[in-house]
């Protein structure tokens, strides 16, 4: 059995530069970034559409006064073809 010292191993296979790593795995990180921003967008949309005065979600806190709905502000129309 032959033992090889560490100097004979091709270092390019072991240590890759950060640019090479990002080039190989860029689509994964782009997908991960898209998922996180999509979830953040859903949470913010929930905050906007909610009628609650205080919302606590994933460590975020929002205290607000929602706009009061009045029946006179609603317009009902019928759709006729």
Protein Blocks (a to p, Z undefined) as FASTA:
>chain_A
ZZddfklpcfklmmccfklmmmmmmmmmmmmmmmmmmmmmmmmmmmmmpcbfbdceehia
cddddddddfklpccddddZZ
